[in-house]
Amino acid sequence: MKETHVHNNILDKNEKIFHTPNNNNDNLTNNSSNDNYNKSYKNFKEEYIEQNQKTHTNMCEQKDISMHSQNICNPNFKENEIIKFEKKQKKSEKLKKKRQKEIISAYWLKGIADILNEGFKNGYIKGSNIIGKKIADVLKKVVEIYHWESVYELIEIIKYLGKEIIKNNKMVFIIPNIIRRVLTIIRTEHFKQLYLYNNNYIDIMNKNNNMIIDELTNKTVNNSFLYERELLNFDKSLSCYFENSSKNNTYKIPATNTLKHSIIEGITELIAEIDLSWGETEQRTSYDLFMENDVILTMGYSFGVEKFLKNINKKKEGISIIVVGGDINRNGFKMARLLSEDGVDTTYIPDSAIYAVIPKVTKVVIGSVAVSSSGGAITKIGGYNIACSAFFYSKPVIVVLPLFKLLYDPLYDPLRHNELQPGPPMIYDNTENFYIRISKYDYIPQKFINLYITEIGPIDSFQLYNIAKKKYHPDDIDLSFD
């Protein structure tokens, strides 16, 4: 760059020396001589540039060669080049090992997902409680076996496995619920670890992690700053996902054995919560909601509803149950048989008789496949018909809800997120090119539901949003599971 600048200066000087007109010269006073001057000036400038272009490039090349020869003669130059080469080689080896680990992990996780999908398809794993415990147990084994180095890596592994499982089971609402609950446990334990580091509760062996490197910004940050940032992260609402503020990732901190044991313990508690959800519901439910000689209407089969109605029959006298057929698998008939075997006065009716029976009913108790945080319930087909009939006759509708069925999403569209199933057998089954498909799920809006029975006691629908906010971390809401 310097040489080109010098070259331009020389050109300017030559232009002034050879072509600047002299006011004292009488031969250049007329206009014709000025025209000849302009032409000669342009011609000379072009010739000068063509002649000096090669010499200018040769000068640059000679300077580069001289600089390169000086570097070769420098004894530190070879050492620096060797160090740079070794660093690049080590970096490439690390990237290669990391890539191999990712490929092996992907094959391993895909195999786990295929085994689970086969169990769901063949009916070996069915029922909300069994599916929830199975998913939580598999994720617990992944945390135990997989050699993860940071919380960020563990979260990515759980996300990948979750997507592989949900790919073929999009309408099993309990699976994304359990995966998000496990991710919340991981993030919560990570938050606790930051809190312990900040308050110096970790022993001397882990003190070297007090100052950590944030790989996203390549700056050293203190755990007190991370703690405050995570504290705000836990307190923020869903509206933050409509803001364009960028968040720094704090999950690439090297994990400790204490964190791993804490996560495993948290998942174990989740499995116990799913397994014992009905036991806690039985202890905390006030049966004063029901009176003697109540006539209760229910639909289909639900494990929670079965236990709940049997306990009501033990607490109150003269209880009678009316069971609606429900889905095409005749699960309502199964419910009626189990209740009658326990000594409950039970009557089985078809779906078409609901509107005629509702005036004689005092309460409606139904189960749920899932419940959105806005208060609406997703039930088996026929639930909406019962809820509308009960609403017309001002009959209270009570939904039995284990909280592990509570969805993070306050919005649910039954037309888009639904599944079609074959209709019941008809007389005209032998007709050619004639098929019947009915929806598998119904959605009951919040205005039709009066009360939810949960393991923390009876609650109103407006409380579900706050409960869902506590059970799910905001960073897991935008996951593309479903």
N, C-alpha and C positions, 0 to 999 in steps of 0.2 A: 504493500500500500504506500509506503514511503517513496519507493522508486517511481511509481506511477505519478505521485504528486510532484516529484522532482522533474519527471519527464514533461508534465504539463507546464511547469514553471519555465523550463527551457524553451518549450514551444511558444509560450507567451513572449519570452524575451526576444526570440528570433523574429516573431511577428512584429514586435516593436522596432527591432533593429533594421530588418530588411524591407518592411512594408509600411511603416508609418510615414505618411507624407510629410515632406519638409515644407513649411510655410515660406521659407526663403528661396525655394527653388522656383524659378519663373516658368520652367517647362511644364509644371503640373497645375497650371491655373485654369485652363479651360475645361469644359465639361467632357469633351471626348477623351482627354487624357485621364479623367477620373474614372470613366467606364473601363478603359484599358487597365487601370490600376486594380479595380475590383476583380476583374477576370484573372489577372496575374496573381493576385493574392490568393484566390481560391485554388488555383492550380498548384501553386507552390505549397499550400497547406496540405493538400491531398498527397502530393509527392513526399513531403516530409514525413507524414504519418506512416506511409507504406514503407519507407526506407528504415525508419526507427522502430517499427513494430517487432521485427525479428530480434534486433539487438536488445530490446526491452525484455522480451520473454527469455532470451538466453541469460540475461543478468539475473532474473528471478530464479531460474533453474540452478545457476551456479551458486547463488546464495543458499538455496535449499540443500544442495549437495554439501556445501561447506558446513552448514549447521549439522547435517546428519553425520558428517565425518567427525565433527567435534563431539557429538554424543557417543559415537562408537569409541573414540579415544578415552572418554570419561570412564573410569573404573566403576563408578556407582550406577552407570547406565545399565549395564548387564544385570546387576543385582536387582535393580528396580523392575526390569522387564521379567526376570524370573519370578519375582514375588507376585507380580500382576498375573502371570500365567498360572501360578499355583493357586491363587485365589479364584480365578475363573474356573479352574479344573475342579476345585473343591465345591464351588457353587453348583457346577453342572452335576457333580456326583450327588449332592444333596437333593437337587431337583429331580434327578432320576430315581433316587430311592423314595422320595415323596410320591412321585407318580406311580411307582410300583405298589406302594402301600395303598394308594387310593384305588387302584385297579383291583387288588386283592380284596380290599374292604367292600368294594361295590359288588363283586361276585358273591362274597359271603352274605352280605345283607340281602341281596336279591334271592339267594337260596332260602333264607329265613322267611322272606315275604311269600315265596312260592308255597312253602309248607303251610303257612297260615291261610293263604288264599284257597288252597285245596281243602283244608278243614272247614272253612266257611261254605265252600261250594257244595261239599258232600254232606253237610249238616252235622259233622262231628263237633263243631264248635258253634253253639247257638244259645240264645238267651243273653240279655243285656249284662247280667251279673257275670256269667261265664266268659263272655267276650271281653268285658272290661278287665277282669282279673288276668286273662291270658295275655292281652296286649301289655298290661303293666308288668307282668312277669317276664315277658320277652325283652322289654326295654331294660329291665333290671339286669338281666343276663348280659345284655350288650354293654352296659356300663361296667359290669364286673370284668368281662373278658377282654374287651377292646382296649388296646394300649393308646389311650388318648392323652395328649400332652397339655391341652388347654380346654377351657370351657367352650371356646369358639369351635374347636374341632368336634367336641362331643355334640354340640347343638346341631352342627351340620350333618353328623352321622344320624342322629335321631330324625331330623327332617327328611333325609334321603330314605330311610327305612319307612317312615310314615307315608311318604308319597307312593312308594312301591306297594304298600299294603292297601292304601285307599284307592289305588288306580282301578282295581276290580271290585271294590266294595264301597262305592260312593254313597249309597243310601243306608249304610250302617253308621248311624250318627254317633254311636258310642266310641268308635275308633279315633276320630280326630279329637274328641273330647279328652280321652285318656292321654293321647300324645301331647296335647297342649298342657295338660296338668303336669305331665312329667317334665316338659320344658320349663314350666313355671317353677317346679321344685329345683331344677338345675340353676335357674337364674336366682332364685331366692337364696340357695346355699352359697352361690357366688357372692351375692350381696352381703351375706353374713361374714364370709371370709374377708371381704374388704373392710367390714366394720371391725373385725378382730385385729387386722393389720393396723388399722388406724388407731386403735386404742391399746396397741402393744400387748395383746393377750396371747400372741403366739410365742412359743418358746424360742430359745436362742438359735436352734437349728434352722428356723425359717426366717430369721431376721434379715438374711441377705435378699429376700424378696420385697423388702420394705420400699425400695425404690425400683420401679419397673420401667421397661421401655414400651411405649405405645407404638406398635409397628405401623400404625396408619399415619402417624405424624413424625415418627423418628425423633421424638422428644422425650426427655425424662420427666415423668409426672409423679406426683406424690399421691399416696393412697388416700389422704384426706380429701383431695380434690375428686378422686374417683368415687369415694364414699358419698360425697355431697351430690355428685352427678347422678349416681344410682338412686339416691334417696328421692331426688326429683323425678327420676324415671318411674319409680313405683307409685308416686302420688299423682302422676299426670292422667288426664282423661283421654277418651278416644279421639277428641278433637285435634290432638297433636298430629294425627296422621294426615290431616288436611293442610298442615303447615309445611313449608319448604325449607325448614331448618335442618341442616345436616348434623348428624350425631356421630361422635367418635366412638369407635368400638372399644370397649374395655374388657372384652372377654378373651383376649389373647394372652392373658396373664398365665404364667406357668402354674399348673395345678399341683396341689399337694395331696398326700394320702388322706389327710383329714377331710378335704373337700370330697374326695371319692366316697369315703365311708358315710359322710353326711348325706350325699345324694342317694346312695343305696338305702340308707335308713328312711329317707323321705318317701321313696317309692314303695318300700315295705309298708309304711303307714298308709299309703294310698290303697294298696291291695287290701289291707285290713279294713279300711273305710268302706270299700266296695262290698266286702264279705259281710260286714257287720252293720250295714246301713239299716236293715230292717230292725235289728235288735235295738238300736238307738231310737228309731222311730217309735217302736212300741213303748219304750220307757218315757219318752217326752211328749207323746200325744195325749191330749186331754179328751177322754171319751165322754165328757159332758156335752160335746157337740151333738151326740146322739141320744135319743130318748128310747124308752121302752116302747115296744110295738111299732117301731119304725119300719117302713117298707122302703128298701134300698134297691135301686136299679143299677146294674153293672153290665159291662159288655166284654165279651171275649175272655181270654185268660191272661192274667198278670200275676206273677209271683208275689209282688208286694200287695196287690189288692186281695189276693187269697188270704195271706196272713192277716191283713188288716180286718177283713170281714169275719174271720174266725175269732179274732180277739174281741171284736164288738159283740159277737154272739155270746161270748163267755161273760162279758161285763154287763150286758143288758139282756133282759128277758123279752121274749116275744118278738125277736127280730126275724123278719122274713126278707128273703133276697129274690129278686127277679133278674135272671140272666138272659141277656140278648145274645143271639147266635154269633154276631160279629163277623169275622173273616170267613173265607171259603174253606179253611182247614178245620172248621167245627171246633175251634178252641173254646167257644162258649159252652159247648156240651161238656168238654173236659172240666171247665170251671164248675158247672152245675153238679157234676158227678163228685168232684172232690169236696165241695161244700156239703152235699147231702151225706157223704160218708162221715163227715165230722159232726153230724147232727144238726145242721142248719136247715131251716125251712126254706127250700129252694124251689123256684119255678123257672122253667126254661121256655122262652118264647122266640118266635122268628123276628127278623128285622122289620117285617111289614106291620107288626102289631105294636110298635113303639108308641105311636101317636095316640093309640087307644088306651094304652096302659099308663101313660105319664100322669094323668090326673089323679090316679090312686097312689102315686109314689110320693114319699116325703123327702127323699134325698137321692142324688145321683152320685155314685162313686165309680170312677173309671181310672184305668192306668194310663201311662204315657210312654211313647217311644222316645221322645225328647221334648224339651221345653225351651223356648227361646227366652232370652233375658228381658224381652218386652212383656212377657206374661202369657203369650200364646202357647198352646200345647199341640204337639204333633202326636196323633193317635192312629190306631188302625182304622181302616175304612169303616164308616158308620158312626164315628164319634161326633162328627159335625151335625148329623141328623138328630142324635140324642140331645146335644147341647142346644140346638135351636128349639126343639120341642120343650125342653125343660125351661128355657128362657121365656117361651110364650106363656107357660103356665106358672111362672115365677117359682120354679123349683131350684134349690141350691145345687150347684155342680161342684164336686170336690175331686181334685186330681191327686193321686198318690205319686209323689216325685222324690226318688232318691237323687241327691244333688249331683252325683256324677253324671246324670243325664242332662244337666243344665247346659245349654249351648251358649257359646260366647256371642253369637250373632243375634242382635235384636230384631233382625228382619228375616223373614222366611217366606218364600213364594211357593205355595203348594203346586202350582201349575208347572213351574220350571224344575223344581227339585222334588221329583216324585218318581215312582216306579210303577209300571203297568204289569199286571199279573192276569193269568187266564181266569175267565169268569167261571161261575159254578156250572156243573153239568146240566144241560137242558134236554128237552125232548127232541129239539131240532139239531142235535149234535151231528147227525149223519148228513146234514145239508152241505153240499160242496161249496168251497170258497166262502165260508161264513165263519168268522172268528169273533169272539167276545173278549175284550180286554177291559179291566176295571182298574182304578187307581188302588195302590196298596196303602196309602196313608191319607189321612184327613188332617186339616189344620183347624183348630178351634181358637178363634180370637179371644183376646183377654177379657172382653166385655161379657162373655158367656161364662166365665169361670169365677167362682166366689172364693175358693180357698185351695191352698196347696198343703198337703201333708208331707213333711220332710223329716229327716233325722234330727234337725234342730228344732222341731216343733211345727205347729201350723203357722203358715205365713201367708201374707197377701201377695198379689202379683206384683205390686210396685216395689217390693223388696228384692225381687229377683235380680234386677240390674246391679245393685250394690254387691250382692253375693257373687255374681259372675265376675265383677270387676276385681274382687279379692282373690278369686280362684284362678284367674287367667292373667298372665302378664301382657301388657299392651304390645310388646314387641312380637308376640306370637299371633296377633289378630290378623295380620296381613299375610299369613302363610297361604300359599296356593295349594292347599290340600284338596279342597272340594270346589 
